[in-house]
Structure formats: structure tokens, C-alpha cells
Amino acid sequence: MRHFPTAALAAAFFLAASPPGHAAGFPACVDGLKRAAGKAGIRKSVVRRALDIAEPDARVLRLSTVQPERRIPIWDYLAFVVDDQRFREGKAAMRRHGAALRRAEKRFGVNRHVIAAIWGVETDYGKTTGRNFLPHALATLTCRGGRREAFWRRELLAALRIVNAGDLPLAKLYGSWAGAFGQTQFMPSTYRRLAVDFDGDGRKDLVSSVPDALGSAANYLRRAGWRTGRPRIIEVRVPNGYRGPEGRKRKAALDTWAARGLRRMDRRRLKGKLRAGLLRPAGPDGPAFLTFRNFDSLYAYNHAESYALAVAHLADRLAGRGRFRAAWPTDDPGLSRIERKWLQELLIVEGYDPGAPDGKIGPKSRAAIREAEKDLGLPVTGRAARRIFQALGGK
């Protein structure tokens, strides 16, 4: 039997998160899921072990309903997602797994630096794949009800089918609260459609097999429309007062962008019929990029422009290109992961409580930062940023 949150705590979360008719019926809902799994042809032994649960997962319910206090500024996001540590570790990972990356590049036509960047941004090269037991998490989300109930049910059955097919043991089904798992974070239904056996052992194992994970990520991008040898992003300078089209979907030929006054930041000519959209993630005062079809493939992986930009930038750095040339429009830039950890340690020394110093800035850390900012007479933001870091003695 697995260990669970206390019944009272889980029930309280479930009652708060569930629509009428679901809250009192978690055991009955799980029984229904067991029957559905049996009808889907999943072995009884798999169903019994996967769904031996009596209470909803309170942590999953909390994570699924708590929204961030504010949208993370793009410069904060990139500061810790594409920091020097991830770059250095990415170079080392590419040396260790160069053969698999080159094979994936050759077979699927996806640049090996991009494959490595996906791996790095998703799970820090396999180090942080998630700690939620997927059947429990997905059953919790299904039985909570709501407009996505059918989606969560399909993902739960897909996860059990992966075990039933012999690709993974049940003990490896751990991932994010929302069901993504493995070194390149596939949802179970995506796993069943697009995972590949790239190490030739007869199983599709994105949890323990680095070749399988890298090959599967490349296969995903190819299916999402990746075009071999084409660019992802180009950093550009936009003329002052520009009022023309913007957005990655509003594409035009490079010749057209040149006629609109845009220029490449690397001083090369902007020319040709290749189509791109203009992305200015921090508005008119920050860096600007022309984004191509391959950028859209990265967007398809995680449906966030900030994510696609992070992967594209990390891939460029791994390939030997430099940082963005234009500065972000802030006088209080974000911190790297190690600096975030140091900030938490500095807060503890000064008597604040940011929680465990792990470099992860959650509600407790943000509350401690706000308290310190207020005490120091700084603008109260709750951000893990340079100003509060230096005010507390950080270098």
C-alpha cells in the first residue's frame, strides 16, 4: 500500500476542487476507472496495483488549482532556465551522449543541439523528471470532474496501456502532477503515439533510456513540422516607432521584413522568401526576434512562446552562438538557479523563512522576499531578482 496525505487533508482539497456530485464519490469513481481499464484490455494485476488508492492526492489538487501570483517576466524566466549551469551541463551531456544525438539528428532531421536543449529545459538532462505517481495523480484529476475530466481519463488509460504493453513497469510511472513523465516529459497518450525504441532493446523507455528519450523528442518535433536545416529564430533590430504586424503567426517573407525596416543584429543581410513572424516578448523596448516554422514546432512541444524561446536560445548557445545582443528592459534582472539558492540562504541568515534553500521560488520564498523588500525599503515585488539579492549581501 502506498502512503497518502491524511484522509482529512485530501478530502478537504477534493471537496474544494470538485464540482457537486464528485466530492463524496472518490472510491466509487476509482472503481469506475478500474472497470474502464478492464474493458480496455488492461491486465487485472496492473489495474489492481495502479489504482490501489483510497483518497485523492491533495498535492496534485493543490498544484492544479493554485495559480502563480503573477506572470513571470521573460527576463526572470530565461535567467534561470538558460543559465550558465544548464549550458555547461548541456555541453557535458552532449559529449556523453553524442552518438545518440547524432543518430537522432540523422534519422529525424532535427538539429542535435535542439534535441539536447529540449532535454535540458524539460528535466535538466534527466535529473528532475517529477515525483508524482501518475495513476494516483490522473485518477485524482479525473475524479475531481470538470471540463477536462475526459482528457484526464484518457491519459490515465494511456499510462496503464504503456505498462500493459511491457514498455515500462508500473514503478517507473512517476512524473509531473499533470501526467507528463520521462526524461523528455511526454504525456501518456503522446508517449504511445510518438515514443520510439531508439536503443534497440525492444521497449520504449523514456524514463531510463537516454537514447529512447532523445529519439522520441526528435520524432515529436519532426511530426510537429520541423524542417531540416531551417532556422529557428533570428534576433533583429526593429525601427523606432514600428507599428506593423507582430506575432509568430503573422508571417511574411524576409524580404518583406527588410522592407519594413527590420535589420539582423549580427549585421548580415535580411533577405529571401523564407517566412517568419515578429516576436517581441518584452514589448517594443526589449529584444526582438523573427521566428520561423521550426520555432512553431518548439512551441507545439509545450504551448508557450517563452518555452520555445528558451529552447531555441539554449540550442544556439550549445551550438556556439552567444547570448542575445539586445538588453531586456529592466534595471532589476533575474537570477540564475544557483543565485536563487544563495538568495534563499541569505534570507534565512537574516531571519526570514523562504523554505528549503533549493533554488525553487514558490509561494513561501516569494512571501519571504516581499517581507525583506518591505523591511529594506525596496519596491515590493516578491521576485528573485538582482536588487534584493545584492541588498542582502549577494555578489
C-alpha positions as CSV (number, residue, x, y, z in Angstrom):
1,M,0.0,0.0,0.0
2,R,1.3,3.5,-0.9
3,H,1.5,6.3,1.6
4,F,-1.0,9.1,1.2
5,P,-1.8,12.5,2.7
6,T,-4.1,12.3,5.7
7,A,-7.7,11.5,4.7
8,A,-9.0,14.7,6.2
9,L,-6.5,16.9,4.2
10,A,-7.1,15.1,0.9
11,A,-10.8,15.2,1.4
12,A,-10.7,18.9,2.2
13,F,-8.8,19.6,-1.1
14,F,-11.1,17.3,-3.0
15,L,-14.2,19.0,-1.7
16,A,-12.8,22.4,-2.5
17,A,-11.7,21.4,-6.0
18,S,-14.6,19.2,-7.1
19,P,-18.0,20.1,-8.7
20,P,-21.1,18.9,-7.0
21,G,-21.6,15.1,-7.3
22,H,-17.9,14.2,-7.4
23,A,-16.5,15.2,-4.0
24,A,-18.2,12.4,-2.0
25,G,-17.5,9.7,-4.5
26,F,-13.8,9.2,-4.9
27,P,-13.8,5.5,-4.1
28,A,-16.8,5.0,-6.4
29,C,-15.1,7.0,-9.2
30,V,-11.9,4.9,-8.8
31,D,-14.0,1.7,-9.0
32,G,-15.4,3.0,-12.3
33,L,-11.9,3.7,-13.6
34,K,-10.9,0.1,-12.7
35,R,-13.8,-1.2,-14.7
36,A,-13.0,1.1,-17.7
37,A,-9.4,-0.2,-17.6
38,G,-10.6,-3.8,-17.6
39,K,-12.8,-3.1,-20.6
40,A,-9.8,-1.6,-22.3
41,G,-7.9,-4.9,-22.0
42,I,-5.5,-3.9,-19.2
43,R,-4.5,-6.8,-17.1
44,K,-6.2,-7.1,-13.7
45,S,-2.8,-7.2,-11.9
46,V,-1.8,-3.9,-13.4
47,V,-5.2,-2.2,-12.6
48,R,-5.1,-3.5,-9.0
49,R,-1.6,-2.2,-8.3
50,A,-2.0,1.1,-10.1
51,L,-5.4,2.0,-8.6
52,D,-4.9,0.8,-5.1
53,I,-5.8,4.2,-3.8
54,A,-8.4,5.3,-1.2
55,E,-8.1,9.1,-1.2
56,P,-7.3,11.8,-3.8
57,D,-3.8,13.2,-3.9
58,A,-4.0,16.5,-2.1
59,R,-0.8,17.8,-3.5
60,V,-2.0,17.3,-7.1
61,L,-5.2,19.1,-6.3
62,R,-3.3,22.0,-4.8
63,L,-0.9,22.3,-7.7
64,S,-3.8,22.1,-10.2
65,T,-5.7,24.9,-8.7
66,V,-3.1,27.3,-7.4
67,Q,-2.1,29.9,-9.9
68,P,1.2,31.9,-9.9
69,E,0.9,35.2,-8.1
70,R,2.0,37.0,-11.3
71,R,3.2,36.2,-14.7
72,I,7.0,35.6,-14.6
73,P,8.8,38.3,-16.6
74,I,10.6,36.8,-19.6
75,W,13.9,38.0,-18.3
76,D,13.4,36.2,-15.0
77,Y,12.3,33.0,-16.8
78,L,15.3,32.9,-19.1
79,A,17.7,33.9,-16.3
80,F,17.2,30.5,-14.6
81,V,16.1,28.3,-17.5
82,V,19.1,29.2,-19.7
83,D,21.7,29.9,-17.1
84,D,25.4,29.1,-17.3
85,Q,25.0,25.9,-15.3
86,R,22.5,24.5,-17.8
87,F,24.8,25.4,-20.6
88,R,27.8,23.8,-19.1
89,E,25.9,20.7,-18.1
90,G,24.4,20.6,-21.6
91,K,27.8,20.6,-23.2
92,A,28.8,17.7,-20.9
93,A,25.6,15.8,-21.7
94,M,26.2,16.2,-25.4
95,R,29.7,14.8,-25.1
96,R,28.4,11.7,-23.1
97,H,25.5,11.0,-25.5
98,G,26.9,12.4,-28.7
99,A,26.4,9.1,-30.6
100,A,22.7,9.0,-29.8
101,L,22.2,12.7,-30.6
102,R,24.0,12.3,-34.0
103,R,21.9,9.3,-34.8
104,A,18.7,11.1,-33.9
105,E,19.7,14.1,-36.0
106,K,20.4,11.9,-39.0
107,R,17.2,9.8,-38.6
108,F,14.7,12.5,-37.8
109,G,16.4,15.6,-39.4
110,V,16.2,17.6,-36.1
111,N,19.3,19.5,-35.1
112,R,21.1,17.7,-32.2
113,H,21.6,20.9,-30.3
114,V,17.8,21.4,-30.3
115,I,17.2,17.9,-29.1
116,A,19.7,18.4,-26.2
117,A,18.1,21.8,-25.4
118,I,14.6,20.1,-25.1
119,W,16.1,17.6,-22.8
120,G,17.8,20.3,-20.7
121,V,14.8,22.6,-20.4
122,E,12.3,19.8,-19.7
123,T,14.2,17.8,-17.0
124,D,17.7,19.3,-16.6
125,Y,19.1,16.4,-18.6
126,G,17.1,13.8,-16.8
127,K,17.7,14.9,-13.3
128,T,14.3,16.3,-12.4
129,T,11.6,14.1,-14.0
130,G,8.9,14.5,-11.4
131,R,7.8,12.6,-8.3
132,N,4.1,12.1,-8.6
133,F,2.7,8.6,-9.1
134,L,0.9,9.0,-12.4
135,P,-2.1,6.7,-11.8
136,H,-2.8,8.4,-8.5
137,A,-2.4,11.9,-10.0
138,L,-4.5,11.2,-13.1
139,A,-7.2,9.4,-11.1
140,T,-7.4,12.4,-8.8
141,L,-7.8,14.8,-11.7
142,T,-10.3,12.6,-13.4
143,C,-12.5,12.1,-10.3
144,R,-12.4,15.8,-9.5
145,G,-14.6,16.3,-12.5
146,G,-14.8,19.4,-14.6
147,R,-14.4,20.2,-18.3
148,R,-11.2,18.2,-18.7
149,E,-12.4,15.0,-17.0
150,A,-12.5,13.1,-20.3
151,F,-8.9,14.2,-21.1
152,W,-7.5,13.0,-17.7
153,R,-9.4,9.7,-18.1
154,R,-7.8,9.1,-21.5
155,E,-4.4,9.9,-20.2
156,L,-4.8,7.6,-17.2
157,L,-5.8,4.7,-19.5
158,A,-2.9,5.5,-21.9
159,A,-0.5,5.3,-18.9
160,L,-1.8,1.9,-17.9
161,R,-1.6,0.7,-21.5
162,I,2.1,1.6,-21.5
163,V,2.6,-0.7,-18.6
164,N,0.3,-3.3,-20.1
165,A,2.4,-3.3,-23.3
166,G,5.6,-4.1,-21.4
167,D,7.4,-0.8,-22.2
168,L,7.6,0.3,-18.6
169,P,7.0,-1.3,-15.2
170,L,4.4,0.5,-13.0
171,A,7.2,1.6,-10.7
172,K,8.5,3.9,-13.3
173,L,5.3,5.9,-13.8
174,Y,6.3,9.0,-11.9
175,G,6.2,12.5,-13.3
176,S,4.6,15.9,-13.1
177,W,1.3,16.4,-11.3
178,A,-0.4,16.8,-14.7
179,G,0.9,13.5,-16.1
180,A,4.0,14.4,-18.2
181,F,6.9,12.0,-17.4
182,G,10.2,10.7,-18.7
183,Q,13.4,12.5,-19.5
184,T,11.7,14.5,-22.2
185,Q,8.3,14.8,-20.5
186,F,5.7,13.1,-22.7
187,M,2.1,12.8,-21.7
188,P,1.0,9.2,-21.8
189,S,-1.1,9.5,-25.0
190,T,1.9,11.2,-26.7
191,Y,4.2,8.5,-25.4
192,R,2.0,5.8,-27.0
193,R,1.9,7.7,-30.3
194,L,5.4,9.1,-30.7
195,A,7.8,7.3,-28.4
196,V,10.4,5.2,-30.2
197,D,12.7,2.4,-29.2
198,F,16.0,4.1,-30.1
199,D,18.4,1.8,-28.2
200,G,17.1,-1.4,-29.9
201,D,16.1,-3.3,-26.7
202,G,12.5,-3.8,-27.9
203,R,11.0,-1.4,-25.4
204,K,10.1,2.3,-25.5
205,D,11.6,3.6,-22.2
206,L,11.8,7.3,-21.9
207,V,12.4,7.1,-18.2
208,S,15.7,5.1,-18.1
209,S,16.9,5.1,-21.7
210,V,18.6,8.3,-22.8
211,P,18.6,7.2,-26.5
212,D,14.9,6.4,-26.4
213,A,14.2,9.8,-24.8
214,L,16.3,11.8,-27.3
215,G,15.0,9.9,-30.3
216,S,11.4,10.3,-29.1
217,A,11.8,14.1,-28.7
218,A,13.3,14.3,-32.2
219,N,10.4,12.3,-33.6
220,Y,7.9,14.6,-31.8
221,L,9.5,17.7,-33.4
222,R,9.5,16.1,-36.9
223,R,5.8,15.2,-36.6
224,A,5.2,18.8,-35.4
225,G,6.6,20.1,-38.7
226,W,10.3,20.5,-38.1
227,R,12.2,21.4,-41.3
228,T,15.8,20.2,-41.6
229,G,18.4,22.9,-42.0
230,R,15.9,25.8,-41.5
231,P,16.4,28.5,-38.8
232,R,14.5,28.7,-35.5
233,I,14.9,32.4,-34.6
234,I,16.9,35.4,-35.8
235,E,17.5,38.3,-33.4
236,V,16.6,41.6,-35.2
237,R,16.5,45.3,-34.6
238,V,13.1,46.9,-35.2
239,P,12.9,50.6,-36.2
240,N,11.7,53.1,-33.7
241,G,8.0,53.7,-34.0
242,Y,7.3,50.5,-35.8
243,R,3.5,49.9,-36.0
244,G,3.4,46.9,-38.3
245,P,2.3,43.3,-37.9
246,E,3.5,41.3,-34.9
247,G,3.1,37.7,-33.6
248,R,4.6,34.4,-34.6
249,K,1.5,33.5,-36.6
250,R,1.6,36.7,-38.7
251,K,4.4,35.6,-41.0
252,A,5.9,37.4,-44.0
253,A,8.9,36.8,-46.2
254,L,12.3,38.0,-45.0
255,D,12.3,40.4,-47.9
256,T,9.1,42.0,-46.6
257,W,10.5,42.3,-43.1
258,A,13.6,44.0,-44.6
259,A,11.3,46.4,-46.5
260,R,9.6,47.2,-43.2
261,G,12.9,48.4,-41.8
262,L,14.0,45.4,-39.7
263,R,17.7,44.5,-39.6
264,R,19.6,41.5,-38.3
265,M,21.5,42.1,-35.1
266,D,24.5,40.2,-36.5
267,R,24.7,42.7,-39.4
268,R,24.1,40.1,-42.1
269,R,21.5,40.9,-44.8
270,L,17.9,40.0,-44.1
271,K,16.7,38.6,-47.4
272,G,14.8,35.8,-49.1
273,K,11.4,34.3,-49.3
274,L,11.5,32.3,-46.1
275,R,8.6,33.3,-44.0
276,A,8.8,34.4,-40.3
277,G,6.8,36.2,-37.7
278,L,7.9,39.0,-35.4
279,L,8.1,38.2,-31.7
280,R,8.8,40.9,-29.1
281,P,8.3,39.1,-25.8
282,A,9.1,42.1,-23.6
283,G,7.4,44.7,-25.8
284,P,9.0,47.4,-28.0
285,D,11.8,48.1,-25.7
286,G,13.3,44.6,-25.4
287,P,14.9,42.1,-27.8
288,A,13.0,41.2,-30.9
289,F,13.1,38.0,-33.0
290,L,11.9,36.7,-36.3
291,T,10.5,33.3,-35.6
292,F,10.2,30.5,-38.2
293,R,8.3,27.3,-38.7
294,N,10.8,25.5,-36.6
295,F,10.1,27.8,-33.7
296,D,6.4,26.8,-34.1
297,S,7.5,23.2,-33.7
298,L,9.2,24.0,-30.4
299,Y,6.0,25.9,-29.4
300,A,4.0,22.7,-30.1
301,Y,6.1,20.8,-27.5
302,N,4.9,23.0,-24.6
303,H,2.5,25.7,-26.0
304,A,4.4,28.7,-24.6
305,E,6.4,31.2,-26.5
306,S,8.7,31.7,-23.6
307,Y,9.4,28.0,-23.5
308,A,10.1,27.9,-27.3
309,L,12.4,30.9,-27.0
310,A,14.3,29.3,-24.1
311,V,14.8,26.0,-26.0
312,A,15.9,28.0,-29.2
313,H,18.3,30.1,-27.1
314,L,19.8,27.2,-25.2
315,A,20.3,25.3,-28.5
316,D,22.0,28.3,-30.0
317,R,24.4,28.5,-27.0
318,L,25.1,24.8,-27.2
319,A,25.9,25.3,-30.8
320,G,28.5,28.0,-30.0
321,R,26.4,31.1,-30.5
322,G,26.4,33.9,-28.0
323,R,23.7,35.5,-25.8
324,F,21.1,37.8,-27.1
325,R,22.6,41.2,-28.1
326,A,19.8,43.5,-27.1
327,A,19.2,44.0,-23.3
328,W,16.0,43.3,-21.5
329,P,14.1,46.4,-20.4
330,T,14.7,46.1,-16.7
331,D,17.1,47.5,-14.1
332,D,16.5,44.5,-11.9
333,P,17.3,41.4,-13.8
334,G,16.5,37.9,-12.8
335,L,18.8,35.3,-11.1
336,S,20.3,32.0,-12.1
337,R,19.4,28.9,-10.3
338,I,22.5,29.0,-8.0
339,E,21.8,32.6,-7.3
340,R,18.2,31.8,-6.3
341,K,19.5,29.3,-3.9
342,W,22.0,31.8,-2.5
343,L,19.2,34.3,-2.1
344,Q,17.2,31.8,-0.1
345,E,20.2,31.2,2.1
346,L,20.7,34.9,2.6
347,L,17.0,35.3,3.6
348,I,17.4,32.5,6.2
349,V,20.5,34.2,7.7
350,E,18.5,37.4,8.1
351,G,15.7,35.7,9.9
352,Y,13.2,35.2,7.0
353,D,11.6,31.9,6.1
354,P,11.8,31.1,2.4
355,G,11.5,27.3,2.9
356,A,14.3,24.9,2.0
357,P,17.1,26.6,0.0
358,D,16.7,24.7,-3.2
359,G,16.7,27.4,-5.9
360,K,13.0,26.9,-6.5
361,I,11.0,30.1,-5.9
362,G,7.5,29.1,-4.6
363,P,4.9,31.0,-2.6
364,K,6.9,30.7,0.6
365,S,10.0,32.2,-1.0
366,R,8.0,34.9,-2.6
367,A,6.4,35.9,0.7
368,A,9.9,36.0,2.4
369,I,11.2,38.2,-0.4
370,R,8.3,40.6,-0.1
371,E,8.8,40.8,3.6
372,A,12.6,41.5,3.2
373,E,11.9,44.1,0.4
374,K,9.4,45.9,2.7
375,D,11.9,45.9,5.6
376,L,14.7,47.2,3.4
377,G,12.6,49.9,1.8
378,L,12.7,48.4,-1.6
379,P,9.8,48.1,-4.1
380,V,7.8,45.1,-3.0
381,T,7.8,42.6,-5.9
382,G,8.3,39.1,-4.5
383,R,10.7,38.4,-7.3
384,A,14.0,36.6,-7.0
385,A,16.0,39.3,-8.7
386,R,19.3,41.2,-8.5
387,R,18.2,44.2,-6.3
388,I,17.1,42.2,-3.3
389,F,20.0,39.7,-3.8
390,Q,22.5,42.5,-3.6
391,A,20.7,44.3,-0.8
392,L,21.1,41.1,1.3
393,G,24.8,40.9,0.6
394,G,24.8,38.8,-2.6
395,K,27.6,39.4,-5.1
